[in-house]
Structures are given as C-alpha cells and as structure tokens.
C-alpha cells in the first residue's frame, strides 16, 4: 500500500521482528504512521539505535 493510503487509515499496526528488520522498523518510526508497533526486543533495540542516530 502506498504511504498516501496509510495516511487515511486511523490506526496502523505494523508487526515484524528480528534484527534484520530494524531498518524497516526505523523507517516506520520516522514516517510517524505507526499507532502501535509489534516486534521483539532485539529488533526494537536495533531499530531505536538506527532511529536515534
């Protein structure tokens, strides 16, 4: 789905895990479109490190 389509959805809940998905999770955080994120701890730590810096 294009980003424009996501803007019309009030609640977006991406679900992905593992460290190799960290860049995708960080991009989702930067886009500000996730209402709730479902992931595992390793992916979350790696994504936050990418997101912060």
BAMI-459537 format. One record per atom (N, C-alpha, C): x, y negated, z. Coordinates in steps of 0.05 Angstrom, whole numbers, padded with zeros to 5 digits, always signed. Layout:
# BAMI-459537
XYZ
...
//
This chain:
# BAMI-459537
+00017+00023+00000
+00000+00000+00000
+00018-00025+00000
+00012-00044-00017
+00028-00069-00017
+00024-00085+00009
+00044-00101+00016
+00043-00117+00041
+00018-00134+00041
+00010-00145+00019
-00015-00162+00017
-00039-00146+00027
-00041-00121+00021
-00063-00104+00030
-00062-00100+00060
-00038-00097+00071
-00036-00094+00100
-00045-00119+00116
-00041-00142+00104
-00049-00167+00117
-00079-00168+00123
-00095-00153+00107
-00124-00154+00110
-00134-00133+00131
-00116-00116+00140
-00123-00095+00159
-00118-00105+00188
-00138-00106+00205
-00134-00118+00232
-00115-00103+00250
-00115-00076+00248
-00097-00060+00265
-00081-00041+00248
-00055-00044+00249
-00036-00027+00233
-00019-00011+00253
-00019+00015+00251
-00005+00033+00269
+00014+00051+00253
+00039+00041+00249
+00058+00059+00235
+00068+00081+00255
+00073+00104+00244
+00083+00126+00261
+00106+00139+00246
+00130+00138+00257
+00154+00151+00245
+00174+00155+00267
+00192+00173+00262
+00212+00179+00282
+00238+00188+00270
+00258+00191+00286
+00286+00198+00281
+00302+00174+00273
+00328+00176+00281
+00346+00153+00276
+00348+00145+00247
+00344+00163+00229
+00346+00156+00201
+00323+00139+00191
+00303+00135+00207
+00280+00117+00200
+00283+00090+00214
+00305+00085+00227
+00309+00060+00242
+00307+00035+00225
+00318+00036+00200
+00317+00012+00183
+00288+00006+00175
+00272+00027+00170
+00244+00023+00163
+00229+00011+00187
+00234+00021+00210
+00221+00011+00234
+00229-00019+00239
+00255-00025+00236
+00264-00053+00239
+00251-00071+00219
+00248-00062+00194
+00235-00078+00174
+00205-00083+00181
+00193-00063+00192
+00165-00066+00201
+00163-00086+00223
+00182-00086+00242
+00182-00106+00263
+00186-00134+00252
+00205-00137+00234
+00210-00163+00222
+00186-00174+00207
+00171-00156+00194
+00147-00165+00179
+00124-00173+00197
+00125-00164+00222
+00105-00172+00242
+00078-00161+00236
+00076-00139+00222
+00050-00128+00215
+00041-00104+00232
+00058-00094+00249
+00051-00071+00266
+00037-00080+00291
+00013-00069+00296
-00001-00075+00321
+00009-00057+00343
+00015-00032+00335
+00025-00011+00353
+00045+00005+00337
+00067+00013+00350
+00087+00030+00337
+00089+00056+00352
+00088+00078+00337
+00091+00104+00349
+00117+00116+00338
+00136+00121+00357
+00162+00131+00349
+00175+00145+00372
+00199+00156+00368
+00213+00169+00390
+00234+00149+00401
+00246+00156+00424
+00265+00138+00437
+00290+00133+00421
+00301+00153+00408
+00326+00148+00392
+00320+00129+00369
+00298+00132+00355
+00291+00115+00333
+00286+00086+00344
+00272+00084+00366
+00266+00058+00378
+00292+00043+00385
+00310+00056+00398
+00335+00043+00406
+00351+00034+00381
+00353+00051+00361
+00368+00044+00337
+00354+00021+00322
+00327+00022+00321
+00312+00001+00307
+00315-00026+00321
+00314-00026+00347
+00317-00051+00362
+00345-00062+00358
+00365-00045+00357
+00393-00055+00352
+00395-00068+00325
+00382-00056+00305
+00382-00069+00278
+00366-00094+00278
+00343-00094+00292
+00325-00117+00292
+00338-00141+00306
+00353-00136+00327
+00365-00158+00342
+00390-00169+00328
+00402-00152+00312
+00426-00163+00302
+00441-00156+00280
//
